[in-house]
Amino acid sequence: MLIVDQPYYRSIGREVEVFEHAYHNQLPMLLKGPTGSGKSRFVEYMAYRLQKDLITVACHEETSSTDLVGRFIIKGAETVWQDGPLTRAVKQGAIIYLDEIAEARPDVIVAIHPLTDFRRVLYIDKLGIEIKAHPNFMLVASYNPGYQKGFKELKPSTRQRFISLSFNYPDPEKEAEIIANESQIDAQTARRLVKIANKIRNLTELGLAETVSTRLLVDAGKLIHTGLNKRLAVHAAVIEPLTDDPDTLEAMKDMADLMI
Ligand code: ADP
């Protein structure tokens, strides 16, 4: 898909420059960071900037190399080959974004290996062929390093095939700017949301599996923008998604109520 309207993306560091250089050198990129930290938005923005088609695949536990490369399907009385998203991207010279690649089955990693080094080829075992990637083809993957338990790891030998960028929560000024821009709330309310988020992010002793993301703050901002009570919006969009433990929820809500 070619992105027609410029996506709003607030750069956090020099990630735009790094991505452009990776693209021009035909190097694959890995975006590391927690969910909701702007990785997908960044890829959309870069595809727009470079005027390249973007094909996104949200990987999950069942995602296999067949899903990416292609399969035979039955059409009427015949079986016909249907290219998967990776094969289409390799042929067309698109950017493919494999979101949460560590979640996918191991054969996905095997399939992308020859595309991540000097060979830049895709082997299609079922057809017995190999396809040389279009010069404009770029492989981008995201991965949540999971400083907490329960996340899947990416093997060091796989990680070393990618030029990598870390995404984290932006500094408070930039994060407030993103929230205000995305949800259309006023700057002061946006800053308060960021303050609440940073307070919760610093409560490491709570042992939350995932903490407050920029995405949750944007969602809270949207609820406030359409007129929901601010505290209720924070409870529903920011605090409830974090845990199911009643005592922890209560404590976080009390704390947030004092701040907005
Ligand atoms: P990820 O892919 O890391 O899970 P997303 O890119 O989907 O996260 O970001 C979630 C939301 O947060 C976006 O839809 C956007 O509203 C907002 N966002 C986060 N970071 C940025 C940023 N740097 N610029 C613009 N919007 C951002």
Residues whose N, C-alpha, C, O or C-beta is under 5 A from the ligand:
A	BS01	ADP	Y8 Y9 R10 P34 T35 G36 S37 G38 K39 S40 R41 F42 I178 E182 T214 R215 V218
